[in-house]
């Protein structure tokens, strides 16, 4: 058959092919319709494709199929290219199925269960360069289903079984050298595939993860893979590539069960993402995931520097958003144990940010009042943070100080802290009065409780015993009441002695401090007068 080159084809600006118009058009419905509409001379025709799937490589494979009378070798390495090119050129009009490229590729896909693990990875890698055309071809979905199916069985199957039946072919995961090395170097048998999937871009990894979730693969294993993928991809990536990877990983982690995602690893992603300017949606998802596990966080995790343009030392707004996410399911959903853990964490955090002179009172108050009263058994830790804040912000008005003190529950302050507060000049006088009143109420409650003991009803007694006891009920009540009063008086004396002892120790410490200050002043004067000479320090104590 005489072959001429009467058609020039520009493929995506990559390469130009000179082909026989009749041969190509006989297999391509797209070109056949195009030439049928053309009028006049058909010489020196030129066709320009701007979005040919797979580019010049794919067009060349398709052309070889046409020139070889509808025959070509189809393999996992070229099946995606051939199938997408065939669909694009509408090569499904042949009368004979043997000459129909689309039907040939689809028939080859039916044998995907016989592909080796490495062949499947090659096909997937090819697919990621054919998006979005490959989405509609069906090749990608079949590859994803096959990969997810093999991974779902990976925990129960050996990577390279000796059997070769069709039923066991799905277990032939990694018999090539590269995959065997990956299996040897992996931390455990269940993670042997982590390194192999690094060849895929974030878009395709997201599709793989969706297929794994549908197959009910362990979410903990999936989350471990995603953290591994993120770290591995960062080694030689540009800032833009890192941003795309981190956004994809966050979006995928968000679809998993929260208990399967490591809180520590999420904070690692948070630190990395702060310099990458990730989109708002991904940032909100990340903060929501961290907030839901706030009870597992450590103080160092929360000490995140404030973003540029903010005067605060630490990003207080970020922590407030974490707290909002923690309570998103409602306070009732948060167990008492989790609440107490978060309260302890927040008291430590507030103590860290309190010395920041640029921290506004409104932000400090928002942190202090973010948790419900039931979260804290004691407010001593929060009191110390408030004390530090008032010391650093000495210029606050009396009303502002009172507003800050509203965060304290005086009834949950220890006796020592209440005494300290009553003598603390940094606090407004009203707060000192409230603290003393709360302690007085506690003492009254103690007196009331001990002077009205509950009757014993659990001891079994006979009717005779009850009658004999009834004769002396009044006398017994008087004895119990008197004994209770004696106990209260004794307790009051002990408390009074304890408070006096504490006051004495405070006074002694103040004396020692004044003495040390005087001695240090003498030392400084002595150093100035003897500058440049060898000298010995005077004794601190006479």
Secondary structure by P-SEA (a helix, b strand, c coil): ccccccccccccccccccccaaaaaaacaaaaaaaaaccccccbbbbbbccccccaaaaaaaaaaaaaccbbbbccccaaaaaaaaaaacccccccccccaaaaaaaaacccccccaaaaaaaaaaaaaacccccccaaaaaaaaaaaaaaaacccccccccccccccccccccccaaaaaaaaaccccccccccccccccaaaaaaaaaaaaaacccaaaaaaaaaaaaaaaaccccaaaaaaaaaaaaaaaaacccccccaaaaaaaaaaaccccccaaaaaaaaaaaaaacccccccccccccccccccccaaaaaaaaaaaaaccccccccaaaaaaaaaaaaaaaaaacccccccaaaaaaaaacccccccccaaaaaaaaaaaaaaaccccaaaaaaaacccccccccaaaaaaaaacccccaaaaaaaaaaaaaaaaaaaaaaacccccccccccaaaaaaaaaaaaaaaaaaaaaaaaaaaaaaaaaaaaaaaaaaaaaaaaaaaaaaaaaaaaaaaaaaaaccbbbbbccccc
